[in-house]
Amino acid sequence: MAQVCTPIQDMDNPPTRPMPAFLQRLAAANSKIICTAKGRDVRKLCVAELLVQRLRIPIFQRRYCWCEDQWGTLLSDARLVADGTKSKHPLGRLTCVGNGPNSNGRLVVIDGQQRNTTCTLLLAAIRDLAVARVSFEAAAGTLAKDLDNVLLPDKAGLADWLVNHACGDTLSEGETLEFAALIPTYCDRAAYFAAVLPPCATVTLNAGEWQRPMEAKNFFRKQLELVTALHKLVPLSSRLGQGCLQPKWRFQLQRT
């Protein structure tokens, strides 16, 4: 049987393919609108209210890179509010996307991850100091529990993880702990989770692992260890976590 050959010039090269759905939506979008958020999606939240939303830093975001200059500035601002010198302190705008295909019910942080991550690491440092004082300060246990509830809200998930991971376990790069309020970008996860897990977890990091989130928490701990009275830490944590430090933090939720 004779074969029929199609002239090369009559063939598509490369073969035509249907346009991906996201490109179809992009092509159909109004070019004069750069944000699809509604007015009700832009509001002021404190850190604790923000973390209730459950956040995820997408993999395309740069890793956590703030250092001592930024940590010191944030801590100084927080102390000014805690001691009453300032009534409030704005932390700026946090832009998120909700209901994305890979969000798993979390808000995906597009802008503001450095500030938000740093606030959680400051809360983790205060939590650790409170845990260290439980034996001789009655209020320490309550403070530590309240901050754990902010940082690690899925108590059942945390309990299961602690049962199945012996003390001294090494966190793997990119490992995801879904019981945490914030899941950072891939390269930050091991050091971040090691920082926010309760002290009883005593996890370790691989040699050469990116350490910056843990370095941030250790910086805050060192600075706050000079605070001899627990009652001076309570307003610092509560105003950061519950609404007085940054009522002007604008939280923009963009639903796609």
Stockholm file with secondary structure:
# STOCKHOLM 1.0

chainA/1-256         MAQVCTPIQDMDNPPTRPMPAFLQRLAAANSKIICTAKGRDVRKLCVAELLVQRLRIPIFQRRYCWCEDQWGTLLSDARLVADGTKSKHPLGRLTCVGNGPNSNGRLVVIDGQQRNTTCTLLLAAIRDLAVARVSFEAAAGTLAKDLDNVLLPDKAGLADWLVNHACGDTLSEGETLEFAALIPTYCDRAAYFAAVLPPCATVTLNAGEWQRPMEAKNFFRKQLELVTALHKLVPLSSRLGQGCLQPKWRFQLQRT
#=GR chainA/1-256 SS CCCCCCCGGGSCSSCCCCCCHHHHHHHHSCTTCSCCCCGGGEEECCHHHHHHTCEECCTTSCCCCCCHHHHHHHHHHHHHHHTTSSSCCCCCEEEEEESCTTCTTSEEEEECHHHHHHHHHHHHHHHHHHHHTTTTCHHHHHHHHHHHHHHCCCHHHHHHHHHHSCTTCEECTTCCCTTSSEECCGGGHHHHHHHHSCGGGCCEECTTCCCHHHHHHHHHHHHHTTCCCGGGHHHHHHHHHHSSSCTTCEEEEEEC
#=GC SS_cons         CCCCCCCGGGSCSSCCCCCCHHHHHHHHSCTTCSCCCCGGGEEECCHHHHHHTCEECCTTSCCCCCCHHHHHHHHHHHHHHHTTSSSCCCCCEEEEEESCTTCTTSEEEEECHHHHHHHHHHHHHHHHHHHHTTTTCHHHHHHHHHHHHHHCCCHHHHHHHHHHSCTTCEECTTCCCTTSSEECCGGGHHHHHHHHSCGGGCCEECTTCCCHHHHHHHHHHHHHTTCCCGGGHHHHHHHHHHSSSCTTCEEEEEEC
//
